[in-house]
Amino acid sequence: GAVVSQHPSWVICKSGTSVKIECRSLDFQATTMFWYRQFPKQSLMLMATSNEGSKATYEQGVEKDKFLINHASLTLSTLTVTSAHPEDSSFYICSARDPWGEGEKLFFGSGTQLSVL
Amino acid sequence: AQSVTQPDIHITVSEGASLELRCNYSYGATPYLFWYVQSPGQGLQLLLKYFSGDTLVQGIKGFEAEFKRSQSSFNLRKPSVHWSDAAEYFCAVGSNFGNEKLTFGTGTRLTIIP
């Protein structure tokens, strides 16, 4: 199946710094990518939907100025957590949609564990 | 709004035993239902999905799930688990065919004992 690469797998940062997470579709062009966040013992919550070349659509309650999403190419979307705080510590996971894929069209990255000190 | 409940946070079964993971959903129209598995350090992998038709759905790795509208359930089953099945399992509901705006349950962690 198609592969989505997410980097880094884990990151530790100081409070107040910014962290960038990358999501790449390795063998297909993803017109749409999705970003989720998962707190311990909770479900994955959709944060935003990003479409290549346009502004991301954020879910209710997600601060767009804090979670900057860029989808500048058909194979790369980035999530930047700006001025991170300990409460932003979470597991972030992306998914990418292959519009021309046979069968399954949605593929997930392996996630990024963010710890803010 | 759609929601998914996975009542079991953690399940432990013996290798070779049968397995059933529970999933209940809330959705006003015909749901599109999914089961994903996540192994440590890996992304979510689709096990199976239900859109319409036969309510018993066969998936990969020997898994199956049955959609029961009357019970709003979509439980995942496997007749005989293998040690490699140890992972986190997520049930999800979507609103359209191929809709990626999925609502996930909180997951069930499966531990296999020898």
gemmi code that builds the backbone of each chain (N, CA, C; Angstrom):
import gemmi

chains = {
    "A": [
        ("GLY", (0.806, -1.194, 0.000), (0.000, 0.000, 0.000), (0.846, 1.254, 0.000)),
        ("ALA", (0.184, 2.366, -0.137), (0.874, 3.649, -0.176), (1.505, 3.946, 1.181)),
        ("VAL", (2.545, 4.782, 1.142), (3.295, 5.074, 2.351), (3.235, 6.558, 2.663)),
        ("VAL", (2.977, 6.829, 3.933), (3.033, 8.199, 4.431), (4.114, 8.261, 5.498)),
        ("SER", (5.053, 9.147, 5.303), (6.163, 9.285, 6.225), (5.962, 10.518, 7.088)),
        ("GLN", (6.079, 10.354, 8.375), (5.919, 11.470, 9.295), (7.204, 11.614, 10.098)),
        ("HIS", (7.648, 12.859, 10.217), (8.933, 13.108, 10.868), (8.882, 14.395, 11.669)),
        ("PRO", (9.410, 14.444, 12.866), (10.104, 13.359, 13.559), (9.117, 12.420, 14.247)),
        ("SER", (9.617, 11.314, 14.734), (8.773, 10.374, 15.475), (8.503, 10.896, 16.875)),
        ("TRP", (9.479, 11.561, 17.426), (9.268, 12.157, 18.745), (10.147, 13.399, 18.861)),
        ("VAL", (9.707, 14.331, 19.623), (10.457, 15.569, 19.809), (10.190, 16.115, 21.209)),
        ("ILE", (11.251, 16.605, 21.804), (11.160, 17.270, 23.104), (11.616, 18.698, 22.903)),
        ("CYS", (10.847, 19.630, 23.399), (11.233, 21.024, 23.216), (10.939, 21.813, 24.492)),
        ("LYS", (11.548, 22.978, 24.562), (11.321, 23.860, 25.698), (10.059, 24.675, 25.468)),
        ("SER", (9.429, 25.038, 26.539), (8.235, 25.859, 26.463), (8.562, 27.189, 25.785)),
        ("GLY", (7.722, 27.592, 24.867), (7.917, 28.841, 24.159), (8.553, 28.705, 22.793)),
        ("THR", (9.112, 27.552, 22.526), (9.716, 27.332, 21.213), (8.683, 26.771, 20.246)),
        ("SER", (9.062, 26.755, 18.970), (8.170, 26.224, 17.941), (8.712, 24.910, 17.414)),
        ("VAL", (7.812, 24.052, 17.041), (8.179, 22.728, 16.551), (7.470, 22.470, 15.231)),
        ("LYS", (8.210, 21.950, 14.265), (7.616, 21.633, 12.968), (7.576, 20.130, 12.762)),
        ("ILE", (6.444, 19.649, 12.340), (6.257, 18.225, 12.040), (5.938, 18.086, 10.556)),
        ("GLU", (6.598, 17.158, 9.895), (6.398, 16.968, 8.465), (5.627, 15.687, 8.172)),
        ("CYS", (4.821, 15.770, 7.154), (4.048, 14.623, 6.698), (4.215, 14.522, 5.185)),
        ("ARG", (4.788, 13.424, 4.739), (5.062, 13.256, 3.309), (4.379, 12.016, 2.757)),
        ("SER", (3.773, 12.163, 1.604), (3.289, 10.994, 0.881), (4.405, 10.572, -0.065)),
        ("LEU", (4.890, 9.350, 0.099), (6.113, 8.953, -0.587), (5.879, 8.446, -2.007)),
        ("ASP", (4.741, 7.859, -2.265), (4.558, 7.270, -3.587), (3.227, 7.631, -4.227)),
        ("PHE", (2.660, 8.736, -3.748), (1.451, 9.222, -4.404), (1.320, 10.717, -4.125)),
        ("GLN", (0.490, 11.360, -4.888), (0.241, 12.780, -4.692), (-1.028, 12.961, -3.869)),
        ("ALA", (-0.872, 13.609, -2.768), (-1.971, 13.771, -1.825), (-2.570, 15.164, -1.953)),
        ("THR", (-3.756, 15.220, -2.519), (-4.412, 16.516, -2.635), (-4.912, 17.008, -1.284)),
        ("THR", (-5.171, 16.081, -0.407), (-5.693, 16.430, 0.919), (-4.936, 15.666, 1.993)),
        ("MET", (-4.577, 16.380, 3.027), (-3.949, 15.755, 4.195), (-4.697, 16.192, 5.443)),
        ("PHE", (-4.636, 15.358, 6.449), (-5.356, 15.616, 7.687), (-4.397, 15.527, 8.864)),
        ("TRP", (-4.648, 16.364, 9.849), (-3.842, 16.333, 11.067), (-4.734, 16.016, 12.261)),
        ("TYR", (-4.273, 15.034, 13.058), (-5.009, 14.610, 14.241), (-4.116, 14.790, 15.464)),
        ("ARG", (-4.765, 14.859, 16.602), (-4.045, 14.920, 17.870), (-4.683, 13.902, 18.807)),
        ("GLN", (-3.854, 13.260, 19.570), (-4.354, 12.259, 20.498), (-3.719, 12.466, 21.858)),
        ("PHE", (-4.551, 12.742, 22.854), (-4.082, 12.821, 24.232), (-4.166, 11.426, 24.841)),
        ("PRO", (-3.365, 11.174, 25.873), (-3.361, 9.839, 26.487), (-4.760, 9.375, 26.860)),
        ("LYS", (-5.048, 8.167, 26.511), (-6.318, 7.516, 26.831), (-7.520, 8.213, 26.185)),
        ("GLN", (-7.268, 9.016, 25.169), (-8.358, 9.649, 24.437), (-8.274, 9.276, 22.964)),
        ("SER", (-9.319, 9.601, 22.242), (-9.347, 9.235, 20.836), (-8.573, 10.242, 20.001)),
        ("LEU", (-8.311, 9.858, 18.780), (-7.700, 10.785, 17.834), (-8.731, 11.851, 17.478)),
        ("MET", (-8.334, 13.086, 17.587), (-9.230, 14.185, 17.284), (-8.715, 14.931, 16.059)),
        ("LEU", (-9.575, 15.105, 15.094), (-9.182, 15.830, 13.899), (-8.942, 17.292, 14.239)),
        ("MET", (-7.775, 17.791, 13.857), (-7.448, 19.192, 14.098), (-7.770, 20.041, 12.881)),
        ("ALA", (-7.334, 19.559, 11.723), (-7.489, 20.379, 10.530), (-7.348, 19.531, 9.282)),
        ("THR", (-7.900, 20.066, 8.226), (-7.803, 19.466, 6.903), (-7.024, 20.420, 6.022)),
        ("SER", (-5.996, 19.916, 5.366), (-5.209, 20.802, 4.510), (-5.285, 20.338, 3.064)),
        ("ASN", (-5.546, 21.276, 2.207), (-5.596, 21.023, 0.777), (-4.446, 21.746, 0.103)),
        ("GLU", (-3.817, 21.063, -0.806), (-2.650, 21.625, -1.470), (-2.969, 22.959, -2.126)),
        ("GLY", (-2.176, 23.937, -1.770), (-2.296, 25.249, -2.391), (-3.356, 26.159, -1.795)),
        ("SER", (-4.007, 25.726, -0.760), (-5.015, 26.583, -0.147), (-4.883, 26.549, 1.369)),
        ("LYS", (-5.628, 27.417, 2.020), (-5.551, 27.486, 3.475), (-6.194, 26.245, 4.102)),
        ("ALA", (-5.657, 25.882, 5.237), (-6.207, 24.728, 5.940), (-7.553, 25.078, 6.569)),
        ("THR", (-8.359, 24.070, 6.718), (-9.644, 24.210, 7.407), (-9.516, 23.598, 8.785)),
        ("TYR", (-9.728, 24.425, 9.801), (-9.521, 23.973, 11.167), (-10.846, 23.553, 11.796)),
        ("GLU", (-10.767, 22.557, 12.647), (-11.944, 22.125, 13.395), (-12.210, 23.120, 14.519)),
        ("GLN", (-13.425, 23.096, 14.963), (-13.815, 24.006, 16.030), (-12.949, 23.783, 17.258)),
        ("GLY", (-12.486, 24.877, 17.824), (-11.689, 24.808, 19.039), (-10.197, 24.694, 18.811)),
        ("VAL", (-9.782, 24.550, 17.573), (-8.348, 24.456, 17.275), (-7.845, 25.834, 16.859)),
        ("GLU", (-6.814, 26.316, 17.525), (-6.297, 27.661, 17.250), (-5.420, 27.641, 16.005)),
        ("LYS", (-5.879, 28.287, 14.966), (-5.133, 28.268, 13.717), (-3.823, 29.042, 13.807)),
        ("ASP", (-3.755, 30.015, 14.695), (-2.510, 30.774, 14.825), (-1.469, 30.009, 15.629)),
        ("LYS", (-1.916, 29.050, 16.371), (-0.991, 28.260, 17.171), (-0.523, 27.031, 16.399)),
        ("PHE", (-1.410, 26.462, 15.643), (-1.098, 25.263, 14.865), (-1.120, 25.646, 13.386)),
        ("LEU", (0.057, 26.019, 12.898), (0.165, 26.482, 11.523), (0.342, 25.287, 10.594)),
        ("ILE", (-0.498, 25.230, 9.600), (-0.441, 24.122, 8.654), (-0.154, 24.664, 7.272)),
        ("ASN", (0.831, 24.038, 6.638), (1.214, 24.418, 5.288), (1.201, 23.192, 4.402)),
        ("HIS", (0.580, 23.316, 3.250), (0.504, 22.191, 2.307), (0.934, 22.717, 0.944)),
        ("ALA", (2.226, 23.006, 0.865), (2.744, 23.714, -0.298), (2.916, 22.842, -1.523)),
        ("SER", (2.982, 21.542, -1.335), (3.137, 20.646, -2.484), (2.219, 19.459, -2.321)),
        ("LEU", (2.108, 18.684, -3.372), (1.211, 17.537, -3.352), (1.751, 16.371, -2.528)),
        ("THR", (2.969, 16.510, -2.041), (3.536, 15.412, -1.262), (3.973, 15.814, 0.137)),
        ("LEU", (3.750, 17.058, 0.502), (4.237, 17.500, 1.800), (3.257, 18.445, 2.477)),
        ("SER", (2.956, 18.141, 3.722), (2.218, 19.047, 4.587), (2.995, 19.166, 5.889)),
        ("THR", (3.028, 20.354, 6.430), (3.721, 20.555, 7.695), (2.788, 21.161, 8.722)),
        ("LEU", (3.004, 20.741, 9.962), (2.283, 21.290, 11.106), (3.315, 21.926, 12.015)),
        ("THR", (3.171, 23.202, 12.275), (4.073, 23.896, 13.186), (3.315, 24.288, 14.436)),
        ("VAL", (3.787, 23.793, 15.548), (3.219, 24.173, 16.837), (4.013, 25.379, 17.322)),
        ("THR", (3.396, 26.522, 17.317), (4.109, 27.748, 17.670), (4.000, 28.023, 19.165)),
        ("SER", (5.089, 28.566, 19.714), (5.127, 28.903, 21.136), (4.524, 27.768, 21.961)),
        ("ALA", (5.147, 26.634, 21.843), (4.596, 25.440, 22.478), (4.592, 25.559, 24.002)),
        ("HIS", (3.573, 24.985, 24.583), (3.446, 24.924, 26.035), (3.211, 23.484, 26.459)),
        ("PRO", (3.438, 23.183, 27.721), (3.273, 21.788, 28.175), (1.925, 21.177, 27.818)),
        ("GLU", (0.888, 21.985, 27.786), (-0.423, 21.433, 27.450), (-0.548, 21.027, 25.985)),
        ("ASP", (0.441, 21.416, 25.183), (0.464, 20.986, 23.777), (1.099, 19.606, 23.613)),
        ("SER", (1.670, 19.116, 24.695), (2.270, 17.784, 24.640), (1.191, 16.774, 24.265)),
        ("SER", (1.461, 16.035, 23.227), (0.444, 15.138, 22.701), (1.055, 14.287, 21.604)),
        ("PHE", (0.253, 13.384, 21.088), (0.642, 12.577, 19.941), (-0.060, 13.144, 18.724)),
        ("TYR", (0.710, 13.545, 17.735), (0.160, 14.136, 16.518), (0.343, 13.150, 15.361)),
        ("ILE", (-0.703, 12.974, 14.598), (-0.621, 12.024, 13.494), (-1.280, 12.620, 12.258)),
        ("CYS", (-0.678, 12.366, 11.130), (-1.229, 12.895, 9.889), (-1.767, 11.753, 9.036)),
        ("SER", (-2.628, 12.093, 8.133), (-3.061, 11.139, 7.127), (-3.138, 11.853, 5.790)),
        ("ALA", (-3.024, 11.069, 4.736), (-3.022, 11.641, 3.396), (-3.968, 10.849, 2.505)),
        ("ARG", (-4.663, 11.578, 1.674), (-5.639, 10.960, 0.783), (-5.062, 10.821, -0.610)),
        ("ASP", (-5.113, 9.607, -1.121), (-4.699, 9.335, -2.490), (-5.950, 9.282, -3.366)),
        ("PRO", (-6.251, 10.343, -4.079), (-7.510, 10.391, -4.830), (-7.589, 9.392, -5.964)),
        ("TRP", (-6.468, 8.887, -6.407), (-6.472, 7.941, -7.518), (-6.150, 6.519, -7.074)),
        ("GLY", (-6.111, 6.333, -5.781), (-5.767, 5.025, -5.289), (-6.853, 4.005, -5.543)),
        ("GLU", (-6.444, 2.799, -5.827), (-7.393, 1.705, -5.973), (-7.713, 1.192, -4.575)),
        ("GLY", (-8.999, 1.039, -4.279), (-9.342, 0.542, -2.957), (-9.171, 1.602, -1.897)),
        ("GLU", (-8.409, 1.276, -0.902), (-8.203, 2.205, 0.202), (-7.523, 3.476, -0.274)),
        ("LYS", (-8.046, 4.604, 0.191), (-7.523, 5.874, -0.294), (-6.885, 6.724, 0.797)),
        ("LEU", (-7.002, 6.315, 2.035), (-6.506, 7.119, 3.140), (-5.392, 6.371, 3.849)),
        ("PHE", (-4.269, 7.045, 4.014), (-3.101, 6.412, 4.616), (-2.547, 7.287, 5.732)),
        ("PHE", (-2.115, 6.650, 6.803), (-1.680, 7.368, 7.994), (-0.172, 7.327, 8.160)),
        ("GLY", (0.360, 8.400, 8.709), (1.742, 8.405, 9.150), (1.856, 7.681, 10.484)),
        ("SER", (3.081, 7.545, 10.961), (3.324, 6.796, 12.195), (3.234, 7.666, 13.437)),
        ("GLY", (3.008, 8.942, 13.245), (2.779, 9.811, 14.384), (4.029, 10.451, 14.947)),
        ("THR", (3.816, 11.527, 15.681), (4.893, 12.268, 16.344), (4.488, 12.508, 17.785)),
        ("GLN", (5.322, 12.065, 18.693), (5.061, 12.325, 20.106), (5.787, 13.611, 20.496)),
        ("LEU", (5.038, 14.616, 20.859), (5.603, 15.908, 21.253), (5.546, 16.044, 22.764)),
        ("SER", (6.697, 16.351, 23.345), (6.761, 16.622, 24.775), (7.331, 18.016, 24.966)),
        ("VAL", (6.575, 18.866, 25.620), (7.002, 20.237, 25.856), (7.337, 20.379, 27.333)),
        ("LEU", (8.572, 20.792, 27.598), (9.023, 20.885, 28.992), (8.767, 22.262, 29.576)),
    ],
    "B": [
        ("ALA", (-24.186, 15.078, 16.093), (-22.777, 14.826, 15.823), (-22.489, 13.339, 16.002)),
        ("GLN", (-21.557, 12.877, 15.225), (-21.226, 11.467, 15.303), (-20.248, 11.211, 16.436)),
        ("SER", (-20.327, 10.020, 17.017), (-19.412, 9.652, 18.087), (-19.201, 8.148, 18.068)),
        ("VAL", (-18.120, 7.735, 18.677), (-17.763, 6.323, 18.743), (-17.343, 5.988, 20.163)),
        ("THR", (-17.829, 4.877, 20.651), (-17.463, 4.422, 21.984), (-16.829, 3.048, 21.898)),
        ("GLN", (-15.647, 2.947, 22.453), (-15.001, 1.656, 22.621), (-14.919, 1.422, 24.126)),
        ("PRO", (-15.789, 0.618, 24.666), (-15.898, 0.523, 26.119), (-14.718, -0.157, 26.806)),
        ("ASP", (-13.957, -0.919, 26.058), (-12.835, -1.642, 26.660), (-11.534, -0.929, 26.356)),
        ("ILE", (-10.889, -0.429, 27.402), (-9.620, 0.265, 27.210), (-8.500, -0.732, 26.940)),
        ("HIS", (-8.548, -1.846, 27.651), (-7.464, -2.822, 27.552), (-8.061, -4.226, 27.660)),
        ("ILE", (-7.660, -5.083, 26.749), (-8.105, -6.472, 26.774), (-6.896, -7.382, 26.682)),
        ("THR", (-6.919, -8.433, 27.488), (-5.846, -9.426, 27.444), (-6.454, -10.779, 27.091)),
        ("VAL", (-5.889, -11.408, 26.082), (-6.363, -12.737, 25.699), (-5.169, -13.646, 25.484)),
        ("SER", (-5.422, -14.928, 25.601), (-4.371, -15.910, 25.370), (-4.229, -16.175, 23.879)),
        ("GLU", (-3.010, -16.458, 23.487), (-2.770, -16.786, 22.088), (-3.600, -18.008, 21.714)),
        ("GLY", (-4.273, -17.900, 20.559), (-5.138, -18.984, 20.110), (-6.580, -18.830, 20.522)),
        ("ALA", (-6.832, -17.940, 21.472), (-8.209, -17.715, 21.919), (-8.928, -16.793, 20.948)),
        ("SER", (-10.248, -16.781, 21.074), (-11.027, -15.894, 20.219), (-11.042, -14.490, 20.816)),
        ("LEU", (-11.377, -13.533, 19.947), (-11.329, -12.129, 20.343), (-12.570, -11.407, 19.857)),
        ("GLU", (-13.086, -10.533, 20.679), (-14.121, -9.614, 20.240), (-13.867, -8.263, 20.862)),
        ("LEU", (-13.717, -7.255, 20.028), (-13.544, -5.880, 20.481), (-14.826, -5.120, 20.171)),
        ("ARG", (-15.317, -4.418, 21.170), (-16.602, -3.764, 21.027), (-16.485, -2.328, 20.510)),
        ("CYS", (-17.477, -1.968, 19.739), (-17.548, -0.612, 19.200), (-19.020, -0.244, 19.052)),
        ("ASN", (-19.380, 0.879, 19.641), (-20.720, 1.422, 19.458), (-20.604, 2.821, 18.875)),
        ("TYR", (-21.512, 3.144, 18.009), (-21.436, 4.445, 17.340), (-22.755, 5.182, 17.515)),
        ("SER", (-22.655, 6.464, 17.297), (-23.836, 7.308, 17.271), (-23.765, 8.155, 16.012)),
        ("TYR", (-24.757, 7.980, 15.172), (-24.778, 8.748, 13.929), (-26.197, 8.755, 13.389)),
        ("GLY", (-26.629, 9.885, 12.880), (-28.016, 10.037, 12.487), (-28.397, 9.361, 11.192)),
        ("ALA", (-27.456, 9.146, 10.328), (-27.768, 8.559, 9.027), (-27.023, 7.231, 8.893)),
        ("THR", (-26.947, 6.743, 7.699), (-26.212, 5.491, 7.478), (-24.728, 5.728, 7.733)),
        ("PRO", (-24.174, 5.003, 8.678), (-22.765, 5.247, 9.002), (-21.819, 4.504, 8.070)),
        ("TYR", (-20.651, 5.038, 7.941), (-19.560, 4.341, 7.294), (-18.562, 4.014, 8.405)),
        ("LEU", (-18.303, 2.741, 8.601), (-17.583, 2.284, 9.780), (-16.261, 1.637, 9.417)),
        ("PHE", (-15.288, 1.858, 10.270), (-13.927, 1.409, 10.003), (-13.316, 0.821, 11.277)),
        ("TRP", (-12.417, -0.123, 11.071), (-11.533, -0.565, 12.146), (-10.094, -0.407, 11.659)),
        ("TYR", (-9.299, 0.238, 12.524), (-7.883, 0.420, 12.247), (-7.070, -0.251, 13.342)),
        ("VAL", (-5.852, -0.650, 12.977), (-4.929, -1.192, 13.959), (-3.654, -0.359, 13.930)),
        ("GLN", (-3.113, -0.133, 15.111), (-1.868, 0.620, 15.214), (-0.876, -0.163, 16.052)),
        ("SER", (0.193, -0.584, 15.421), (1.269, -1.234, 16.147), (2.237, -0.168, 16.626)),
        ("PRO", (2.995, -0.463, 17.674), (3.914, 0.541, 18.222), (4.832, 1.116, 17.157)),
        ("GLY", (4.920, 2.434, 17.124), (5.813, 3.103, 16.193), (5.354, 3.096, 14.755)),
        ("GLN", (4.139, 2.669, 14.515), (3.653, 2.615, 13.138), (2.352, 3.401, 12.998)),
        ("GLY", (2.017, 3.684, 11.761), (0.777, 4.392, 11.495), (-0.421, 3.476, 11.605)),
        ("LEU", (-1.586, 4.057, 11.466), (-2.810, 3.271, 11.502), (-2.980, 2.501, 10.191)),
        ("GLN", (-3.349, 1.266, 10.314), (-3.585, 0.421, 9.149), (-5.049, -0.003, 9.144)),
        ("LEU", (-5.683, 0.131, 8.000), (-7.080, -0.237, 7.891), (-7.234, -1.754, 7.912)),
        ("LEU", (-8.083, -2.240, 8.815), (-8.372, -3.671, 8.877), (-9.572, -4.019, 7.996)),
        ("LEU", (-10.599, -3.214, 8.103), (-11.812, -3.449, 7.329), (-12.711, -2.226, 7.420)),
        ("LYS", (-13.710, -2.221, 6.549), (-14.653, -1.112, 6.551), (-16.015, -1.604, 6.103)),
        ("TYR", (-17.031, -0.893, 6.542), (-18.401, -1.198, 6.140), (-19.038, 0.058, 5.573)),
        ("PHE", (-19.580, -0.099, 4.356), (-20.315, 1.014, 3.762), (-21.767, 0.629, 3.536)),
        ("SER", (-21.993, -0.574, 3.016), (-23.347, -1.034, 2.750), (-23.284, -2.511, 2.428)),
        ("GLY", (-24.447, -3.112, 2.215), (-24.470, -4.503, 1.800), (-24.384, -5.458, 2.969)),
        ("ASP", (-23.689, -6.551, 2.742), (-23.564, -7.598, 3.748), (-23.048, -7.007, 5.053)),
        ("THR", (-23.750, -7.305, 6.124), (-23.386, -6.690, 7.409), (-22.202, -7.366, 8.069)),
        ("LEU", (-21.800, -8.506, 7.557), (-20.601, -9.165, 8.065), (-19.472, -8.880, 7.085)),
        ("VAL", (-18.481, -8.182, 7.581), (-17.405, -7.708, 6.718), (-16.125, -8.466, 7.041)),
        ("GLN", (-15.466, -8.915, 6.008), (-14.191, -9.598, 6.190), (-13.055, -8.614, 5.952)),
        ("GLY", (-12.028, -8.729, 6.761), (-10.903, -7.827, 6.613), (-9.598, -8.584, 6.464)),
        ("ILE", (-8.520, -7.850, 6.650), (-7.216, -8.469, 6.549), (-6.846, -9.142, 7.862)),
        ("LYS", (-5.834, -9.978, 7.805), (-5.285, -10.643, 8.977), (-6.304, -11.516, 9.708)),
        ("GLY", (-7.324, -11.962, 9.010), (-8.286, -12.867, 9.615), (-9.361, -12.212, 10.463)),
        ("PHE", (-9.428, -10.900, 10.439), (-10.434, -10.178, 11.208), (-11.748, -10.052, 10.439)),
        ("GLU", (-12.820, -9.964, 11.202), (-14.123, -9.682, 10.631), (-14.884, -8.788, 11.598)),
        ("ALA", (-15.887, -8.129, 11.082), (-16.720, -7.285, 11.930), (-18.152, -7.372, 11.447)),
        ("GLU", (-19.063, -7.212, 12.375), (-20.476, -7.298, 12.034), (-21.181, -6.007, 12.388)),
        ("PHE", (-21.847, -5.437, 11.419), (-22.633, -4.228, 11.628), (-24.027, -4.623, 12.093)),
        ("LYS", (-24.418, -4.084, 13.245), (-25.762, -4.337, 13.761), (-26.428, -2.983, 14.002)),
        ("ARG", (-27.286, -2.634, 13.083), (-27.921, -1.327, 13.162), (-28.762, -1.196, 14.422)),
        ("SER", (-29.466, -2.257, 14.780), (-30.370, -2.198, 15.935), (-29.614, -1.939, 17.231)),
        ("GLN", (-28.370, -2.342, 17.259), (-27.557, -2.147, 18.459), (-26.530, -1.032, 18.289)),
        ("SER", (-26.521, -0.404, 17.121), (-25.521, 0.637, 16.826), (-24.122, 0.134, 17.154)),
        ("SER", (-23.850, -1.076, 16.693), (-22.554, -1.662, 17.027), (-21.827, -2.145, 15.777)),
        ("PHE", (-20.543, -2.240, 15.914), (-19.677, -2.716, 14.825), (-18.493, -3.402, 15.493)),
        ("ASN", (-18.750, -4.566, 16.079), (-17.734, -5.265, 16.848), (-16.765, -6.026, 15.956)),
        ("LEU", (-15.540, -6.005, 16.358), (-14.458, -6.670, 15.618), (-14.197, -8.037, 16.236)),
        ("ARG", (-14.009, -9.036, 15.395), (-13.792, -10.388, 15.909), (-12.655, -11.076, 15.168)),
        ("LYS", (-12.074, -12.019, 15.889), (-11.090, -12.899, 15.266), (-11.177, -14.243, 15.987)),
        ("PRO", (-11.278, -15.347, 15.257), (-11.494, -16.641, 15.912), (-10.304, -17.111, 16.744)),
        ("SER", (-9.097, -16.768, 16.299), (-7.915, -17.256, 16.995), (-6.810, -16.219, 16.855)),
        ("VAL", (-6.447, -15.601, 17.970), (-5.459, -14.511, 17.890), (-4.045, -15.058, 17.908)),
        ("HIS", (-3.184, -14.264, 17.318), (-1.755, -14.570, 17.244), (-1.009, -13.504, 18.030)),
        ("TRP", (0.182, -13.847, 18.492), (0.939, -12.875, 19.296), (1.145, -11.565, 18.526)),
        ("SER", (1.215, -11.666, 17.211), (1.449, -10.469, 16.401), (0.228, -9.548, 16.342)),
        ("ASP", (-0.886, -9.999, 16.876), (-2.083, -9.147, 16.893), (-2.047, -8.131, 18.022)),
        ("ALA", (-1.096, -8.248, 18.913), (-0.999, -7.282, 20.006), (-0.767, -5.890, 19.432)),
        ("ALA", (-1.676, -4.983, 19.749), (-1.630, -3.639, 19.163), (-2.765, -2.814, 19.763)),
        ("GLU", (-2.901, -1.610, 19.244), (-4.021, -0.746, 19.620), (-5.021, -0.775, 18.473)),
        ("TYR", (-6.281, -0.916, 18.801), (-7.323, -1.014, 17.781), (-8.296, 0.153, 17.923)),
        ("PHE", (-8.557, 0.788, 16.798), (-9.449, 1.937, 16.802), (-10.639, 1.684, 15.887)),
        ("CYS", (-11.795, 1.990, 16.404), (-13.011, 1.990, 15.609), (-13.292, 3.435, 15.197)),
        ("ALA", (-13.804, 3.620, 14.004), (-14.063, 4.985, 13.535), (-15.330, 5.011, 12.696)),
        ("VAL", (-15.962, 6.166, 12.681), (-17.161, 6.359, 11.867), (-16.973, 7.573, 10.974)),
        ("GLY", (-17.411, 7.449, 9.737), (-17.373, 8.549, 8.795), (-18.752, 8.749, 8.226)),
        ("SER", (-18.922, 9.887, 7.542), (-20.269, 10.217, 7.099), (-20.493, 10.035, 5.614)),
        ("ASN", (-19.454, 9.859, 4.845), (-19.621, 9.671, 3.414), (-18.662, 8.611, 2.929)),
        ("PHE", (-18.919, 8.063, 1.784), (-18.009, 7.089, 1.212), (-16.642, 7.725, 1.052)),
        ("GLY", (-15.648, 7.090, 1.652), (-14.294, 7.610, 1.527), (-14.070, 8.894, 2.295)),
        ("ASN", (-15.038, 9.253, 3.125), (-14.865, 10.480, 3.897), (-13.753, 10.307, 4.901)),
        ("GLU", (-12.802, 11.179, 4.828), (-11.665, 11.032, 5.711), (-11.826, 11.778, 7.010)),
        ("LYS", (-12.911, 12.520, 7.142), (-13.116, 13.222, 8.407), (-13.738, 12.236, 9.378)),
        ("LEU", (-12.891, 11.369, 9.832), (-13.347, 10.285, 10.674), (-13.426, 10.708, 12.128)),
        ("THR", (-14.364, 10.126, 12.824), (-14.443, 10.256, 14.271), (-13.996, 8.933, 14.859)),
        ("PHE", (-12.983, 9.000, 15.685), (-12.395, 7.793, 16.242), (-12.894, 7.527, 17.652)),
        ("GLY", (-12.878, 6.242, 18.018), (-13.046, 5.870, 19.408), (-11.730, 6.044, 20.144)),
        ("THR", (-11.744, 5.786, 21.424), (-10.547, 5.984, 22.247), (-9.551, 4.845, 22.122)),
        ("GLY", (-9.934, 3.799, 21.418), (-9.001, 2.709, 21.196), (-9.085, 1.621, 22.257)),
        ("THR", (-8.722, 0.433, 21.860), (-8.616, -0.704, 22.777), (-7.238, -1.315, 22.603)),
        ("ARG", (-6.524, -1.400, 23.696), (-5.188, -2.005, 23.629), (-5.312, -3.502, 23.872)),
        ("LEU", (-4.786, -4.263, 22.938), (-4.870, -5.720, 23.006), (-3.524, -6.299, 23.397)),
        ("THR", (-3.522, -7.057, 24.467), (-2.333, -7.774, 24.922), (-2.564, -9.258, 24.734)),
        ("ILE", (-1.569, -9.937, 24.196), (-1.655, -11.380, 23.976), (-0.700, -12.077, 24.931)),
        ("ILE", (-1.197, -13.042, 25.653), (-0.338, -13.800, 26.548), (-0.140, -15.214, 26.001)),
        ("PRO", (1.032, -15.768, 26.213), (1.334, -17.097, 25.649), (0.422, -18.179, 26.210)),
    ],
}
model = gemmi.Model(1)
for chain_id, residues in chains.items():
    chain = gemmi.Chain(chain_id)
    for i, (resn, *xyz) in enumerate(residues, 1):
        res = gemmi.Residue()
        res.name, res.seqid = resn, gemmi.SeqId(i, " ")
        for name, pos in zip(("N", "CA", "C"), xyz):
            atom = gemmi.Atom()
            atom.name, atom.element = name, gemmi.Element(name[0])
            atom.pos, atom.b_iso = gemmi.Position(*pos), 0.0
            res.add_atom(atom)
        chain.add_residue(res)
    model.add_chain(chain)
structure = gemmi.Structure()
structure.add_model(model)
structure.setup_entities()
